[in-house]
């Protein structure tokens, strides 16, 4: 297994994986990923198997605010490389590779990198069924989010360094 950052060459595969991991109303589109990759490719963490197949990935921008707002999903220009907070928009693992700890490996890498970059913490939103999962990594729930992304109910989660 190898963790690396994304390139534009990963665009099609990232889009396919996202579509397998999220309902269509929540999933980022190919256009969304293309725009994000142009602005912040170093904030995509990809886990590949020994044959170069992408099996899991995480993406998100850096921001000055500790609140993940819906506009961030749509506007990559809100990325602030000098911001205090690493946002996570999605943690995606191909269904056939789940329950092997791959998402956790990437999440630990994101946390490690955010600390190394002197961020104040990492922020994400998740559905209620995943609150306990993220708490195992040190995230704290701040209750129901104001996010209306994809029409779902989200919970604000944050780990402070």
Short mmCIF file of the C-alpha atoms (twelve columns), coordinates in Angstrom:
data_MODEL
# 
_entry.id   MODEL 
# 
loop_
_atom_site.group_PDB 
_atom_site.id 
_atom_site.type_symbol 
_atom_site.label_atom_id 
_atom_site.label_alt_id 
_atom_site.label_comp_id 
_atom_site.label_asym_id 
_atom_site.label_seq_id 
_atom_site.Cartn_x 
_atom_site.Cartn_y 
_atom_site.Cartn_z 
_atom_site.pdbx_PDB_model_num 
ATOM 1   C CA . UNK A 1   0.000   0.000  0.000   1 
ATOM 2   C CA . UNK A 2   1.151   3.500  -0.807  1 
ATOM 3   C CA . UNK A 3   -0.249  6.936  0.091   1 
ATOM 4   C CA . UNK A 4   0.283   9.757  -2.394  1 
ATOM 5   C CA . UNK A 5   -1.262  13.029 -3.509  1 
ATOM 6   C CA . UNK A 6   -3.557  13.204 -6.518  1 
ATOM 7   C CA . UNK A 7   -2.910  14.491 -10.012 1 
ATOM 8   C CA . UNK A 8   -5.312  15.436 -12.777 1 
ATOM 9   C CA . UNK A 9   -4.634  11.974 -14.232 1 
ATOM 10  C CA . UNK A 10  -6.614  10.512 -11.305 1 
ATOM 11  C CA . UNK A 11  -9.742  12.503 -12.173 1 
ATOM 12  C CA . UNK A 12  -11.815 9.754  -13.812 1 
ATOM 13  C CA . UNK A 13  -11.007 7.143  -11.167 1 
ATOM 14  C CA . UNK A 14  -11.709 9.516  -8.256  1 
ATOM 15  C CA . UNK A 15  -15.070 10.379 -9.798  1 
ATOM 16  C CA . UNK A 16  -15.976 6.691  -10.202 1 
ATOM 17  C CA . UNK A 17  -15.033 5.897  -6.602  1 
ATOM 18  C CA . UNK A 18  -16.960 8.901  -5.258  1 
ATOM 19  C CA . UNK A 19  -20.066 7.723  -7.137  1 
ATOM 20  C CA . UNK A 20  -19.771 4.307  -5.462  1 
ATOM 21  C CA . UNK A 21  -19.391 5.849  -2.003  1 
ATOM 22  C CA . UNK A 22  -21.997 8.620  -1.889  1 
ATOM 23  C CA . UNK A 23  -25.568 9.059  -3.168  1 
ATOM 24  C CA . UNK A 24  -25.690 11.166 -6.346  1 
ATOM 25  C CA . UNK A 25  -27.106 14.208 -4.538  1 
ATOM 26  C CA . UNK A 26  -24.089 14.198 -2.178  1 
ATOM 27  C CA . UNK A 27  -21.308 13.009 -4.488  1 
ATOM 28  C CA . UNK A 28  -18.825 15.403 -6.046  1 
ATOM 29  C CA . UNK A 29  -18.935 15.417 -9.839  1 
ATOM 30  C CA . UNK A 30  -16.069 15.101 -12.281 1 
ATOM 31  C CA . UNK A 31  -16.256 18.884 -12.759 1 
ATOM 32  C CA . UNK A 32  -16.057 19.401 -8.977  1 
ATOM 33  C CA . UNK A 33  -12.952 17.222 -8.715  1 
ATOM 34  C CA . UNK A 34  -11.338 18.836 -11.749 1 
ATOM 35  C CA . UNK A 35  -11.751 22.284 -10.188 1 
ATOM 36  C CA . UNK A 36  -10.453 21.071 -6.811  1 
ATOM 37  C CA . UNK A 37  -7.438  19.344 -8.372  1 
ATOM 38  C CA . UNK A 38  -6.487  22.563 -10.161 1 
ATOM 39  C CA . UNK A 39  -6.481  24.514 -6.886  1 
ATOM 40  C CA . UNK A 40  -5.404  22.045 -4.178  1 
ATOM 41  C CA . UNK A 41  -4.051  18.720 -5.500  1 
ATOM 42  C CA . UNK A 42  -1.842  18.340 -2.421  1 
ATOM 43  C CA . UNK A 43  -4.955  18.071 -0.270  1 
ATOM 44  C CA . UNK A 44  -6.042  14.831 -1.894  1 
ATOM 45  C CA . UNK A 45  -4.642  11.750 -0.171  1 
ATOM 46  C CA . UNK A 46  -4.826  8.576  -2.243  1 
ATOM 47  C CA . UNK A 47  -4.253  5.020  -1.038  1 
ATOM 48  C CA . UNK A 48  -3.118  2.671  -3.791  1 
ATOM 49  C CA . UNK A 49  -2.612  -1.056 -3.649  1 
ATOM 50  C CA . UNK A 50  0.652   -2.659 -4.769  1 
ATOM 51  C CA . UNK A 51  -0.547  -2.618 -8.387  1 
ATOM 52  C CA . UNK A 52  -1.342  1.108  -8.463  1 
ATOM 53  C CA . UNK A 53  -5.102  0.700  -8.087  1 
ATOM 54  C CA . UNK A 54  -6.767  3.485  -6.098  1 
ATOM 55  C CA . UNK A 55  -8.764  1.860  -3.315  1 
ATOM 56  C CA . UNK A 56  -9.407  4.819  -1.024  1 
ATOM 57  C CA . UNK A 57  -9.014  8.589  -0.964  1 
ATOM 58  C CA . UNK A 58  -9.634  11.690 1.137   1 
ATOM 59  C CA . UNK A 59  -9.974  15.254 -0.108  1 
ATOM 60  C CA . UNK A 60  -10.611 18.664 1.351   1 
ATOM 61  C CA . UNK A 61  -9.408  22.238 1.355   1 
ATOM 62  C CA . UNK A 62  -7.685  24.333 3.992   1 
ATOM 63  C CA . UNK A 63  -9.643  27.255 5.444   1 
ATOM 64  C CA . UNK A 64  -9.324  30.027 7.980   1 
ATOM 65  C CA . UNK A 65  -12.621 29.122 9.647   1 
ATOM 66  C CA . UNK A 66  -13.240 26.054 11.783  1 
ATOM 67  C CA . UNK A 67  -16.694 25.675 10.247  1 
ATOM 68  C CA . UNK A 68  -17.155 23.563 7.142   1 
ATOM 69  C CA . UNK A 69  -19.774 25.361 5.053   1 
ATOM 70  C CA . UNK A 70  -21.608 24.044 2.003   1 
ATOM 71  C CA . UNK A 71  -20.057 26.657 -0.295  1 
ATOM 72  C CA . UNK A 72  -16.657 24.997 0.247   1 
ATOM 73  C CA . UNK A 73  -17.858 21.890 -1.609  1 
ATOM 74  C CA . UNK A 74  -18.672 24.002 -4.660  1 
ATOM 75  C CA . UNK A 75  -16.040 26.749 -4.662  1 
ATOM 76  C CA . UNK A 76  -12.424 25.542 -4.605  1 
ATOM 77  C CA . UNK A 77  -11.234 29.151 -4.559  1 
ATOM 78  C CA . UNK A 78  -12.182 29.326 -0.875  1 
ATOM 79  C CA . UNK A 79  -9.051  27.223 -0.261  1 
ATOM 80  C CA . UNK A 80  -6.506  29.150 1.825   1 
ATOM 81  C CA . UNK A 81  -3.205  27.277 1.935   1 
ATOM 82  C CA . UNK A 82  -2.237  29.355 4.979   1 
ATOM 83  C CA . UNK A 83  -5.507  28.652 6.799   1 
ATOM 84  C CA . UNK A 84  -5.667  27.150 10.265  1 
ATOM 85  C CA . UNK A 85  -8.072  24.296 9.579   1 
ATOM 86  C CA . UNK A 86  -7.865  21.246 7.341   1 
ATOM 87  C CA . UNK A 87  -11.310 20.407 5.992   1 
ATOM 88  C CA . UNK A 88  -12.265 16.900 4.914   1 
ATOM 89  C CA . UNK A 89  -15.011 16.694 2.287   1 
ATOM 90  C CA . UNK A 90  -15.050 12.958 1.894   1 
ATOM 91  C CA . UNK A 91  -13.384 9.733  2.904   1 
ATOM 92  C CA . UNK A 92  -13.995 7.243  0.124   1 
ATOM 93  C CA . UNK A 93  -13.136 3.546  0.107   1 
ATOM 94  C CA . UNK A 94  -14.251 1.165  -2.610  1 
ATOM 95  C CA . UNK A 95  -16.994 -1.065 -1.143  1 
ATOM 96  C CA . UNK A 96  -15.043 -4.278 -1.714  1 
ATOM 97  C CA . UNK A 97  -12.094 -2.911 0.316   1 
ATOM 98  C CA . UNK A 98  -14.046 -1.639 3.339   1 
ATOM 99  C CA . UNK A 99  -13.570 -2.954 6.878   1 
ATOM 100 C CA . UNK A 100 -9.806  -3.319 6.367   1 
ATOM 101 C CA . UNK A 101 -8.706  -0.089 8.064   1 
ATOM 102 C CA . UNK A 102 -7.851  1.751  4.839   1 
ATOM 103 C CA . UNK A 103 -9.976  4.825  5.576   1 
ATOM 104 C CA . UNK A 104 -8.377  4.966  9.022   1 
ATOM 105 C CA . UNK A 105 -4.890  4.862  7.491   1 
ATOM 106 C CA . UNK A 106 -5.709  7.856  5.327   1 
ATOM 107 C CA . UNK A 107 -7.403  9.714  8.167   1 
ATOM 108 C CA . UNK A 108 -4.315  9.254  10.354  1 
ATOM 109 C CA . UNK A 109 -2.158  10.571 7.495   1 
ATOM 110 C CA . UNK A 110 -4.354  13.656 7.079   1 
ATOM 111 C CA . UNK A 111 -4.148  14.345 10.828  1 
ATOM 112 C CA . UNK A 112 -0.371  13.843 10.802  1 
ATOM 113 C CA . UNK A 113 0.065   16.161 7.808   1 
ATOM 114 C CA . UNK A 114 -2.215  18.821 9.308   1 
ATOM 115 C CA . UNK A 115 -0.145  18.794 12.514  1 
ATOM 116 C CA . UNK A 116 3.083   19.001 10.517  1 
ATOM 117 C CA . UNK A 117 1.660   21.990 8.622   1 
ATOM 118 C CA . UNK A 118 0.866   23.683 11.963  1 
ATOM 119 C CA . UNK A 119 -2.909  23.667 11.462  1 
ATOM 120 C CA . UNK A 120 -5.153  24.118 14.493  1 
ATOM 121 C CA . UNK A 121 -7.092  20.980 13.652  1 
ATOM 122 C CA . UNK A 122 -9.143  18.948 11.200  1 
ATOM 123 C CA . UNK A 123 -12.841 19.447 10.466  1 
ATOM 124 C CA . UNK A 124 -15.403 17.212 8.770   1 
ATOM 125 C CA . UNK A 125 -19.109 16.555 8.687   1 
ATOM 126 C CA . UNK A 126 -20.564 13.066 8.866   1 
ATOM 127 C CA . UNK A 127 -23.821 11.236 9.260   1 
ATOM 128 C CA . UNK A 128 -24.942 10.192 12.741  1 
ATOM 129 C CA . UNK A 129 -23.966 6.536  12.238  1 
ATOM 130 C CA . UNK A 130 -20.301 7.576  11.788  1 
ATOM 131 C CA . UNK A 131 -19.937 9.902  14.802  1 
ATOM 132 C CA . UNK A 132 -18.495 7.128  17.006  1 
ATOM 133 C CA . UNK A 133 -16.091 6.056  14.254  1 
ATOM 134 C CA . UNK A 134 -14.525 9.518  14.029  1 
ATOM 135 C CA . UNK A 135 -14.431 9.889  17.808  1 
ATOM 136 C CA . UNK A 136 -12.003 6.935  17.846  1 
ATOM 137 C CA . UNK A 137 -9.525  9.159  15.983  1 
ATOM 138 C CA . UNK A 138 -9.898  12.022 18.439  1 
ATOM 139 C CA . UNK A 139 -12.684 13.969 16.754  1 
ATOM 140 C CA . UNK A 140 -15.367 15.546 18.914  1 
ATOM 141 C CA . UNK A 141 -18.981 15.970 17.831  1 
ATOM 142 C CA . UNK A 142 -20.408 19.482 17.916  1 
ATOM 143 C CA . UNK A 143 -23.925 18.319 17.128  1 
ATOM 144 C CA . UNK A 144 -26.071 18.718 14.058  1 
ATOM 145 C CA . UNK A 145 -24.434 20.836 11.386  1 
ATOM 146 C CA . UNK A 146 -26.010 23.753 9.552   1 
ATOM 147 C CA . UNK A 147 -24.942 21.977 6.354   1 
ATOM 148 C CA . UNK A 148 -27.720 21.073 3.957   1 
ATOM 149 C CA . UNK A 149 -25.340 19.335 1.535   1 
ATOM 150 C CA . UNK A 150 -27.193 16.751 -0.519  1 
ATOM 151 C CA . UNK A 151 -30.296 17.159 1.634   1 
ATOM 152 C CA . UNK A 152 -28.811 14.983 4.399   1 
ATOM 153 C CA . UNK A 153 -28.488 15.560 8.153   1 
ATOM 154 C CA . UNK A 154 -24.808 16.062 9.015   1 
ATOM 155 C CA . UNK A 155 -22.884 16.288 12.270  1 
ATOM 156 C CA . UNK A 156 -20.026 18.735 12.786  1 
ATOM 157 C CA . UNK A 157 -16.866 16.914 13.870  1 
ATOM 158 C CA . UNK A 158 -13.546 18.495 14.800  1 
ATOM 159 C CA . UNK A 159 -10.217 17.474 16.221  1 
ATOM 160 C CA . UNK A 160 -8.230  20.286 17.848  1 
ATOM 161 C CA . UNK A 161 -4.457  20.101 18.152  1 
# 
